[in-house]
């Protein structure tokens, strides 16, 4: 590994963090139709961008790049984001957030040599309970009662096989 040269200035990281204005204009000029564009699962690429040609019941005919037409079930296709979200810095801002859109965004940023870094604001983070409440039976004792802490508590109880039994389950168990 080469040694750093002393007193050498670091280069500007901006080209590796943000999409240039020219590239953003090029990306936003791509054709887009929210009713027809979709992501289709593919074994090689993960997902391919396609255009819905026809629908018959549960089967959808999708035109793929190269002129190929693929028939898939309607629950397998996923929606596509508008072009304004191409290579977006914060994927939480996307209107459609699914596996295909996230993979596409990360892939496009990688090809453009753009780093994906997400900084969380303090108000977006959930507060966590102290470890002594990790597997608490009575969740009213939790210091912070929010979705993240309750879910964490339930997971810990599940992993350690400390599962809650509901009263209705006990009643039906004793009756039968």
WOKAVEN-V943327 format. One record per residue. PHI is phi in radians with two decimals (none if undefined). Layout:
[[PHI] [PHI]]
This chain:
[[none] [-1.21] [-1.40] [-1.21] [-1.46] [-1.11] [1.08] [-1.66] [-1.29] [-1.26] [-1.30] [-1.20] [-1.44] [-0.93] [-1.12] [-1.67] [-1.96] [-2.13] [-1.35] [-1.19] [-1.09] [-1.09] [-1.16] [-1.09] [-1.13] [-1.10] [-1.11] [-1.36] [-1.56] [-1.22] [-1.15] [-2.62] [-2.37] [-1.11] [-1.46] [-1.87] [-1.25] [-2.73] [-1.77] [-2.05] [-1.12] [-2.43] [-1.20] [-1.42] [-1.64] [1.65] [-2.53] [-2.05] [-1.38] [-2.32] [-2.26] [-1.18] [-1.73] [-2.69] [-2.30] [-2.24] [1.13] [-1.65] [-1.74] [-2.09] [-1.60] [-2.13] [-1.47] [-1.82] [-1.03] [1.67] [1.54] [-1.28] [-1.99] [-2.08] [-1.82] [-2.33] [-1.29] [-1.12] [-1.33] [-1.51] [-1.47] [-2.22] [-1.27] [-1.97] [-1.32] [-1.07] [-1.04] [-1.15] [-1.71] [-1.17] [1.02] [-1.18] [-1.30] [-2.07] [-1.20] [-1.17] [-1.50] [-1.11] [-1.30] [-2.07] [-2.08] [-2.40] [-1.01] [-1.18] [-1.21] [-1.16] [-1.06] [-1.08] [-1.10] [-1.13] [-1.13] [-1.15] [-1.15] [-1.12] [-1.10] [-1.55] [1.04] [-1.88] [-1.40] [-1.81] [-2.28] [-2.09] [-1.71] [-1.60] [-1.42] [-1.04] [-1.28] [-1.49] [-1.48] [-1.58] [-1.39] [-1.98] [-1.36] [-1.08] [-1.02] [-1.13] [-1.73] [-1.04] [-2.07] [-1.12] [-1.33] [-1.76] [-1.30] [-1.24] [-1.44] [-1.12] [-1.14] [-1.99] [-1.83] [-2.39] [-1.01] [-1.13] [-1.24] [-1.14] [-1.09] [-1.08] [-1.08] [-1.12] [-1.10] [-1.09] [-1.15] [-1.18] [-1.10] [-1.65] [1.00] [-1.91] [-1.50] [-1.21] [-1.89] [-1.42] [-1.09] [-1.11] [-1.17] [-1.14] [-1.16] [-1.18] [-1.21] [-1.32] [-1.27] [-1.45]]
